[in-house]
């Protein structure tokens, strides 16, 4: 199999574009599994050794520093040259020493990393970063929660209840919304809108469960379980959810809570 530094760099470029820069550091063996079917297993192992030695992070940092230095000097030409000014011989020697690779392999990988972290590729990753977050901020998001609870009424008869909460919300202040998804974006700037949406929805799940728990404790304390307890929850859940979203820069657009219990069904759509 014929492989060039440019072709190997393209394989790693695609992995980074698809899964984010941190994927190399956090899942080196998965990178190896992906590469071994595209290049020789021996070369895939050599790349793995450089990732485990953190060569990729060092080269990226140096490339970014050189690019910024070139940009500050005032011309686009100098900025483009910045990331290419990593010295091939120095990088190859570093790879030989830290990864115990032979001269030929170290030279090959040094050339590959210089291509991988070119100014053009760095610019691509900057442009691609947070694309999922920008998409998330541009759309109305639908949310659904289904829950079930049971209790005993005044006559000690069991009551089973199921409830559904539906919401539509939209990010109003992206900076505030980062309090919910910022860590995920730090780990993977290429996180999709769907992945980020799931994080917010999981937080909403927790908020609803806390509201339900608070209501249930009140019902038990006050001995009101023989009254329609879901009426309390229906209002409190909306208040809690709306407040929670507001604190994180998100506007609640629509809310509906409906429930069924034993011999009673609530299908009030007034909130929707």
SULGI-V463005 format. One record per backbone hydrogen bond with DSSP energy under -1.0 kcal/mol. CO is the residue of the C=O (numbers start at 1). NH is the residue of the N-H. E is the energy in kcal/mol with one decimal. If there is no record, write none. Layout:
co=CO nh=NH e=E
co=CO nh=NH e=E
//
This chain:
co=4 nh=8 e=-2.4
co=5 nh=9 e=-2.5
co=6 nh=10 e=-1.8
co=7 nh=11 e=-1.6
co=8 nh=12 e=-2.0
co=9 nh=13 e=-2.6
co=10 nh=14 e=-2.2
co=11 nh=15 e=-1.6
co=12 nh=16 e=-2.4
co=13 nh=17 e=-2.6
co=14 nh=18 e=-1.9
co=15 nh=19 e=-2.6
co=16 nh=20 e=-2.5
co=20 nh=23 e=-1.2
co=21 nh=24 e=-1.3
co=22 nh=26 e=-2.9
co=23 nh=27 e=-2.3
co=27 nh=31 e=-1.9
co=28 nh=32 e=-2.2
co=29 nh=33 e=-2.3
co=30 nh=34 e=-2.0
co=31 nh=35 e=-2.4
co=32 nh=36 e=-2.6
co=35 nh=38 e=-2.2
co=35 nh=39 e=-2.7
co=40 nh=44 e=-2.4
co=41 nh=45 e=-2.3
co=42 nh=46 e=-1.8
co=43 nh=47 e=-2.5
co=44 nh=48 e=-2.3
co=45 nh=49 e=-2.3
co=46 nh=50 e=-1.6
co=47 nh=51 e=-2.1
co=48 nh=52 e=-2.8
co=49 nh=53 e=-1.4
co=50 nh=55 e=-2.7
co=51 nh=54 e=-1.5
co=54 nh=58 e=-1.8
co=55 nh=59 e=-2.6
co=56 nh=60 e=-2.4
co=57 nh=61 e=-2.5
co=58 nh=62 e=-2.3
co=59 nh=63 e=-2.8
co=60 nh=64 e=-2.7
co=61 nh=65 e=-2.2
co=62 nh=66 e=-2.5
co=63 nh=67 e=-2.3
co=64 nh=68 e=-2.3
co=65 nh=69 e=-2.2
co=66 nh=70 e=-2.5
co=67 nh=71 e=-2.3
co=68 nh=72 e=-2.2
co=71 nh=74 e=-1.5
co=75 nh=79 e=-1.9
co=76 nh=80 e=-2.4
co=77 nh=81 e=-1.8
co=78 nh=82 e=-1.3
co=81 nh=84 e=-1.1
co=82 nh=85 e=-1.2
co=87 nh=91 e=-2.3
co=88 nh=92 e=-2.6
co=89 nh=93 e=-2.1
co=90 nh=94 e=-2.0
co=91 nh=95 e=-2.2
co=92 nh=96 e=-2.5
co=93 nh=97 e=-2.3
co=94 nh=98 e=-2.5
co=95 nh=99 e=-2.2
co=96 nh=100 e=-1.2
co=102 nh=106 e=-2.6
co=103 nh=107 e=-2.7
co=104 nh=108 e=-2.1
co=105 nh=109 e=-2.6
co=106 nh=110 e=-2.2
co=107 nh=111 e=-2.1
co=108 nh=112 e=-2.1
co=109 nh=113 e=-2.6
co=110 nh=114 e=-1.7
co=111 nh=115 e=-1.5
co=112 nh=116 e=-2.9
co=113 nh=117 e=-2.2
co=115 nh=118 e=-1.5
co=118 nh=122 e=-2.4
co=119 nh=123 e=-2.3
co=120 nh=124 e=-2.1
co=121 nh=125 e=-2.3
co=122 nh=126 e=-2.0
co=123 nh=127 e=-2.5
co=124 nh=128 e=-2.4
co=125 nh=129 e=-2.1
co=128 nh=131 e=-1.7
co=130 nh=134 e=-2.4
co=131 nh=135 e=-2.1
co=132 nh=136 e=-2.3
co=133 nh=137 e=-2.2
co=135 nh=138 e=-1.1
co=136 nh=139 e=-1.1
co=141 nh=169 e=-2.4
co=143 nh=167 e=-2.4
co=145 nh=165 e=-2.8
co=147 nh=163 e=-2.8
co=149 nh=161 e=-2.7
co=151 nh=159 e=-3.5
co=153 nh=156 e=-2.2
co=157 nh=153 e=-2.8
co=159 nh=151 e=-2.0
co=160 nh=262 e=-1.6
co=161 nh=149 e=-2.3
co=162 nh=260 e=-2.8
co=163 nh=147 e=-2.7
co=164 nh=258 e=-2.4
co=165 nh=145 e=-2.4
co=166 nh=256 e=-2.2
co=167 nh=143 e=-2.6
co=168 nh=253 e=-2.9
co=168 nh=254 e=-1.9
co=169 nh=141 e=-3.3
co=170 nh=251 e=-3.0
co=173 nh=177 e=-2.2
co=174 nh=178 e=-1.1
co=176 nh=179 e=-1.8
co=177 nh=180 e=-1.9
co=177 nh=181 e=-1.3
co=178 nh=182 e=-2.6
co=181 nh=185 e=-2.0
co=182 nh=186 e=-2.2
co=183 nh=187 e=-2.0
co=184 nh=188 e=-2.4
co=188 nh=191 e=-2.2
co=189 nh=130 e=-3.3
co=192 nh=196 e=-2.2
co=193 nh=197 e=-2.7
co=194 nh=198 e=-1.8
co=195 nh=199 e=-1.2
co=196 nh=200 e=-1.8
co=197 nh=201 e=-2.6
co=198 nh=202 e=-2.5
co=199 nh=203 e=-1.8
co=200 nh=204 e=-2.1
co=201 nh=205 e=-2.3
co=202 nh=206 e=-2.0
co=203 nh=207 e=-2.1
co=204 nh=208 e=-2.6
co=205 nh=209 e=-2.4
co=206 nh=210 e=-2.1
co=207 nh=211 e=-2.0
co=208 nh=212 e=-2.5
co=209 nh=213 e=-2.3
co=210 nh=214 e=-2.3
co=211 nh=215 e=-2.3
co=212 nh=216 e=-2.6
co=213 nh=217 e=-2.2
co=214 nh=218 e=-1.7
co=215 nh=219 e=-2.6
co=216 nh=220 e=-2.4
co=217 nh=221 e=-2.3
co=218 nh=222 e=-2.6
co=219 nh=224 e=-1.9
co=224 nh=227 e=-1.9
co=227 nh=229 e=-1.4
co=228 nh=231 e=-1.1
co=229 nh=233 e=-1.5
co=230 nh=234 e=-2.8
co=231 nh=235 e=-1.4
co=232 nh=236 e=-2.6
co=233 nh=237 e=-3.1
co=234 nh=238 e=-1.1
co=235 nh=239 e=-2.2
co=236 nh=240 e=-3.1
co=237 nh=241 e=-2.9
co=238 nh=242 e=-2.8
co=239 nh=243 e=-2.3
co=240 nh=244 e=-2.7
co=241 nh=245 e=-2.6
co=242 nh=246 e=-2.3
co=243 nh=247 e=-2.3
co=245 nh=248 e=-1.1
co=245 nh=250 e=-2.7
co=246 nh=249 e=-1.7
co=249 nh=172 e=-2.5
co=249 nh=173 e=-2.7
co=251 nh=170 e=-2.1
co=254 nh=168 e=-1.8
co=256 nh=166 e=-2.8
co=258 nh=164 e=-3.1
co=259 nh=266 e=-3.2
co=260 nh=162 e=-2.6
co=261 nh=264 e=-3.9
co=264 nh=261 e=-3.3
co=266 nh=259 e=-1.1
co=269 nh=272 e=-1.3
//
